Amino acid sequence: MSPAGARFPDRTLAALIAVGIANHVLLSGARVAVSLDALARGASPALVGLLMALFALLPMLFAIHAGRLADRAGARRPVLWGTAGGIVAVLLPALWPGLPALFAASLLAGFAFMLFQVPAQRAVGDLGDPDDRTASYSWYALGFSVSGFAGPLIAGFAIDHLGFRAAFALLAVLPAFAFVALARGAIRLPAAHAHEDDVRTTGMFDLLRHPTLRRLLTLNALFALGWDLHTVFVPIYGTQIGLTAAEIGVVLAAFAAATFVVRLAVPWYGAAWAPMRVLRVALLSAGAVYLAFPFTASMPALIALSFVLGLGLGIGQPIVMSQLHEHAPPGRVGETVGLRMSLIQTMAVGVPLVFGALGTTVGVLPVFASVGVFLGLGGIAARRR
């Protein structure tokens, strides 16, 4: 698509983006609220890492099944169920505060968002013309940049001024409106597509044997590593250097603002960018930021680093999703999207547990440095065809 040919999303895609924003405000705000609530109750970085890992545990196990469900049953029902599940998740610690409710909320919120996200991502690729697919995924990701900005801010300021219980309850408001719209059938989502292959015979390992899909999934896992570590360790590091909940929310929101900026350009200029070159530069820049993080103690510098990191990591998702939709076997796009989510959620389980334990024993500097090296090596490896 040329810059002049870029089009704004149609009504159905715009409505799906709005529902996605509502669900992601809940998820991104819940991550901040859960981690800060646990820290306020005396939790160690390892325990906070465990709570963050629980957001990804059930998606890791069931995302492929959700993708197959989207391929066979369409998007509407799982999107509706996922939205409802997220509302229940944040109401648990609002009604019954304490660590048990935080554990339950982490599990349910992650599962509910997976149940929404996998069919929604599949639906985005089906809406509109194939030539506009990269732009469609960029518009969708752009909405998540808005919610990634709003969620931490809402959670941080609500915690400081209203308390943790009110903050959790506030996160349920937008998804409640989305649930009503979905339940009334106001948004018409794509129907099911029959498989051309028998997935009971081929299964997910057949997808992993596809060299292009395997390459894309590997690079996407590195982007997930950088994203998850930022979400987990900014509250921990910010607390250690004396930032308030609102200030931590601002640092996280700077990351989201950068993803908005970079994704805003994709619908106009995405077709002119070589996908692998963009992914390589993004990983190298993200690695450099992580190497600089542990030497930064002022809030303005942390905001600047988070913004640069958001520019690098924010470009990855729309490009990877477009490429996955293009190269997935016919009738198995949802399963491929589910496999992608399962793999990155495996990272999301491992990253908080492993790096949370490292942060407790050796401090944050080795954590940031090791992830910076991983991302840099991934950028170097992406140069190979």
C-alpha positions in Angstrom: 0.0 0.0 0.0 1.3 3.4 -0.9 1.1 6.3 1.5 -1.6 7.9 -0.6 -3.6 4.6 -0.6 -3.8 4.2 3.1 -7.3 3.9 4.4 -8.8 4.2 7.8 -10.4 1.0 9.2 -14.0 0.2 8.2 -16.9 0.1 10.7 -16.5 -3.5 11.7 -12.7 -3.3 12.2 -13.1 0.0 14.1 -15.6 -1.7 16.4 -13.3 -4.7 17.0 -10.5 -2.3 17.8 -12.7 -0.5 20.4 -13.5 -3.8 22.0 -9.8 -4.7 22.0 -8.9 -1.4 23.7 -11.4 -2.1 26.4 -10.1 -5.6 27.1 -6.4 -4.5 26.9 -7.0 -1.6 29.3 -8.2 -4.2 31.7 -5.2 -6.5 31.2 -2.5 -3.8 31.2 -4.0 -2.1 34.2 -4.4 -5.4 36.0 -0.8 -6.2 35.6 0.3 -3.0 37.2 -2.4 -3.2 39.9 -1.6 -6.8 40.8 2.2 -6.2 41.0 1.9 -3.0 43.1 -0.7 -4.5 45.4 1.5 -7.5 46.0 4.5 -5.3 46.6 2.5 -3.2 49.1 1.7 -6.5 50.9 5.4 -7.2 51.2 5.9 -9.6 48.3 9.4 -10.3 47.0 10.4 -9.8 43.3 10.2 -13.6 42.9 6.6 -13.6 44.1 5.7 -10.7 41.8 7.4 -12.6 39.0 5.2 -15.6 39.8 2.0 -13.5 39.7 3.0 -12.1 36.3 3.8 -15.6 35.1 0.3 -16.7 36.0 -1.1 -14.2 33.5 0.5 -16.3 30.8 0.2 -19.8 32.2 -3.3 -20.7 30.8 -2.8 -18.9 27.5 0.4 -20.9 27.1 -1.6 -24.1 27.5 -4.8 -23.3 25.6 -4.0 -20.7 23.0 -3.7 -23.3 20.2 -7.1 -24.7 21.2 -8.6 -21.2 21.1 -7.2 -20.7 17.6 -8.8 -24.0 16.4 -12.1 -22.9 18.0 -11.9 -19.6 16.1 -11.2 -21.5 12.8 -14.2 -23.8 13.4 -16.8 -21.7 15.3 -15.9 -18.1 14.3 -14.9 -15.2 16.5 -18.1 -13.9 18.2 -18.6 -16.5 21.0 -15.0 -16.7 22.2 -14.6 -12.9 22.0 -17.8 -12.5 24.1 -16.6 -15.1 26.7 -13.2 -13.6 26.9 -14.6 -10.1 27.6 -16.9 -11.5 30.3 -14.0 -13.4 31.9 -11.8 -10.4 32.2 -14.6 -8.5 34.0 -14.9 -11.3 36.6 -11.1 -11.4 37.0 -10.6 -7.8 38.1 -13.7 -7.9 40.3 -12.2 -10.7 42.4 -9.5 -8.5 44.2 -12.0 -5.6 44.3 -14.4 -7.6 46.3 -12.0 -9.9 48.2 -8.7 -8.1 48.6 -5.6 -10.2 49.4 -2.9 -12.4 47.8 -5.3 -15.3 47.0 -7.5 -13.0 45.0 -4.4 -11.6 43.2 -3.4 -15.1 42.2 -6.9 -15.9 41.0 -7.2 -12.6 39.1 -3.8 -13.2 37.4 -4.9 -16.6 36.1 -8.3 -15.6 35.0 -7.4 -12.3 33.4 -4.7 -13.9 31.3 -7.0 -16.7 30.2 -9.8 -14.4 29.4 -7.7 -12.1 27.3 -6.3 -15.0 25.4 -9.8 -16.2 24.7 -10.6 -12.8 23.2 -7.3 -12.0 21.5 -6.7 -15.2 19.4 -10.0 -15.1 17.5 -9.9 -11.3 17.3 -6.5 -11.4 15.7 -7.7 -14.0 13.2 -10.7 -11.8 12.4 -8.5 -8.8 11.7 -6.7 -10.6 9.0 -10.1 -11.7 7.4 -11.5 -8.2 7.3 -10.8 -6.1 4.2 -8.5 -6.8 1.3 -5.4 -8.9 1.6 -3.3 -6.0 0.3 -4.5 -4.0 3.3 -3.7 -6.7 5.9 -0.5 -5.1 7.2 -2.4 -1.8 7.7 -5.3 -3.6 9.3 -3.0 -5.3 11.9 -1.3 -1.9 12.4 -4.7 -0.2 13.1 -5.5 -3.0 15.5 -2.1 -2.8 17.2 -2.5 1.0 17.3 -5.6 0.6 19.5 -3.5 -1.5 21.9 -1.0 1.2 22.1 -3.8 3.5 23.3 -4.9 0.9 25.8 -1.3 0.1 26.8 -0.9 3.8 27.6 -4.3 4.2 29.4 -4.3 1.0 31.4 -1.1 1.7 33.5 -2.1 5.4 34.0 -5.6 4.5 35.1 -4.3 1.9 37.5 -1.5 4.0 38.9 -3.5 7.1 39.5 -6.5 5.2 40.8 -4.3 3.3 43.3 -2.7 6.6 44.6 -6.0 8.4 44.9 -8.7 5.8 45.5 -6.9 2.6 46.7 -6.4 -0.8 45.2 -10.0 -2.1 45.5 -11.4 0.9 43.6 -8.6 0.6 41.0 -9.5 -3.0 40.2 -13.2 -2.1 40.0 -12.5 0.8 37.7 -10.7 -1.5 35.2 -14.0 -3.4 34.7 -16.0 -0.4 33.4 -14.9 -0.3 29.7 -15.1 -4.1 29.2 -18.6 -4.0 30.6 -19.7 -1.7 27.8 -17.9 -3.9 25.2 -19.7 -7.0 26.6 -23.1 -5.4 26.2 -22.3 -4.4 22.6 -21.1 -7.9 21.8 -24.1 -9.6 23.5 -26.6 -7.5 21.6 -24.9 -8.5 18.3 -23.9 -4.9 17.4 -20.6 -6.1 16.0 -20.6 -8.6 13.2 -17.4 -10.7 13.2 -16.2 -13.1 10.5 -17.7 -16.6 10.5 -15.9 -19.9 10.7 -13.6 -21.3 8.0 -13.3 -25.0 7.4 -9.9 -26.6 7.6 -8.4 -28.0 4.4 -6.0 -30.2 6.4 -6.8 -32.6 9.2 -5.2 -31.0 12.2 -5.7 -34.1 14.2 -3.1 -35.7 11.9 -0.8 -32.8 11.3 -1.0 -30.8 14.5 1.0 -27.9 15.6 4.4 -29.5 14.8 3.5 -29.4 11.2 3.3 -25.7 11.5 6.6 -25.5 13.3 8.3 -27.5 10.4 7.3 -24.6 8.1 10.6 -22.6 7.8 9.1 -19.2 7.3 6.6 -19.6 10.1 9.3 -21.0 12.4 11.5 -18.0 11.7 8.7 -15.5 12.3 7.7 -17.2 15.5 11.2 -17.2 16.8 11.6 -13.4 16.2 8.2 -12.8 17.8 9.3 -14.6 20.9 12.2 -12.2 21.2 9.9 -9.2 21.0 7.7 -10.8 23.7 10.8 -11.3 25.9 11.6 -7.6 25.7 8.0 -6.6 26.2 7.3 -8.8 29.2 10.5 -7.9 31.0 9.6 -4.2 30.7 6.1 -4.9 32.2 7.5 -7.0 35.0 10.6 -5.1 36.0 9.7 -1.4 35.7 7.3 -1.7 38.7 10.1 -3.6 40.6 12.9 -1.3 39.6 10.8 1.8 40.0 9.8 0.8 43.6 13.5 0.2 44.4 14.5 3.7 43.3 11.6 5.3 45.1 9.1 6.1 42.4 5.4 6.4 43.3 2.7 4.2 41.7 1.6 7.2 39.5 5.2 7.8 38.3 5.7 4.1 37.5 2.4 4.3 35.5 3.8 7.3 33.6 7.0 5.4 32.7 5.0 2.4 31.5 2.7 4.8 29.6 5.7 6.3 27.8 6.4 2.9 26.3 2.8 2.6 25.1 2.9 6.1 23.7 5.9 5.1 21.6 4.2 2.0 20.3 1.3 4.3 19.2 3.6 6.7 17.4 5.5 3.9 15.4 2.3 2.0 14.6 0.6 5.1 13.4 3.0 5.3 10.5 2.6 1.7 9.4 -0.7 2.1 7.4 0.9 4.7 5.3 4.5 3.5 4.9 4.4 -0.1 5.9 4.5 -1.4 2.4 7.7 0.4 1.7 9.6 -1.2 4.6 11.3 -4.5 4.1 9.8 -6.6 7.0 13.0 -8.4 8.1 15.1 -5.3 8.0 12.6 -3.5 10.2 12.5 -6.4 12.7 16.3 -6.5 12.8 16.7 -2.8 13.6 13.9 -3.0 16.2 15.6 -5.8 18.1 19.0 -4.1 18.0 17.6 -0.9 19.3 15.7 -2.7 22.1 18.8 -4.5 23.1 20.7 -1.3 23.4 18.0 0.2 25.7 18.1 -2.7 28.0 21.8 -2.4 28.4 21.3 1.2 29.5 18.3 0.7 31.9 20.2 -0.4 35.1 22.4 2.7 34.9 19.4 5.0 34.9 17.8 6.3 38.2 16.0 9.4 37.2 12.3 9.4 36.1 12.9 11.6 32.9 15.7 9.3 31.8 13.5 6.2 32.4 10.7 7.8 30.4 13.0 8.4 27.5 14.4 4.9 27.6 10.9 3.4 27.8 9.8 5.5 24.8 12.7 4.4 22.7 12.1 0.8 23.7 8.4 1.2 22.7 9.5 2.4 19.3 11.5 -0.7 18.7 9.2 -3.3 20.2 6.0 -1.7 19.0 6.7 -2.2 15.3 7.2 -5.9 15.6 3.6 -7.2 16.2 1.8 -5.8 13.1 4.6 -6.9 10.8 4.8 -10.4 12.3 1.0 -10.8 12.4 0.7 -9.8 8.7 3.4 -12.2 7.7 2.0 -15.1 9.7 -1.5 -14.6 8.1 0.1 -14.5 4.7 2.2 -17.7 5.2 -0.2 -19.8 7.3 -1.7 -22.9 5.6 -5.2 -22.4 4.3 -7.9 -22.8 6.9 -5.3 -22.8 9.8 -4.8 -19.1 10.4 -6.5 -19.2 13.8 -4.4 -22.2 14.8 -1.2 -20.4 13.7 -2.2 -17.3 15.7 -2.9 -19.5 18.6 0.5 -21.2 18.2 2.2 -17.8 18.2 0.4 -16.8 21.4 1.2 -20.1 23.0 4.9 -19.7 22.3 5.1 -16.1 23.5 3.0 -16.9 26.6 5.6 -19.7 27.3 8.1 -16.8 27.3 5.8 -14.8 29.5 5.7 -17.7 32.0 9.4 -18.2 32.0 10.6 -14.6 32.0 8.9 -13.5 35.2 9.9 -16.7 37.0 13.5 -16.9 35.9 14.3 -13.2 35.9 12.2 -12.6 39.0 14.4 -15.1 40.8 17.5 -13.6 39.4 16.3 -10.1 40.4 15.9 -11.4 44.0 19.3 -13.1 44.2 21.7 -11.0 42.0 19.9 -7.7 41.4 18.4 -6.0 38.3 21.6 -5.2 36.5 22.4 -8.8 35.3 18.7 -9.2 34.3 18.6 -6.1 32.1 22.1 -6.9 30.7 21.3 -10.5 29.8 18.0 -9.5 28.0 19.8 -6.8 26.1 22.3 -9.3 24.9 19.6 -11.7 23.8 17.7 -9.1 21.8 20.9 -7.9 20.2 21.9 -11.4 19.2 18.4 -11.8 17.8 18.8 -8.7 15.7 22.2 -9.9 14.4 20.7 -13.3 13.5 17.8 -11.7 11.7 20.3 -10.5 9.1 20.6 -14.1 7.8 18.1 -15.0 5.1 
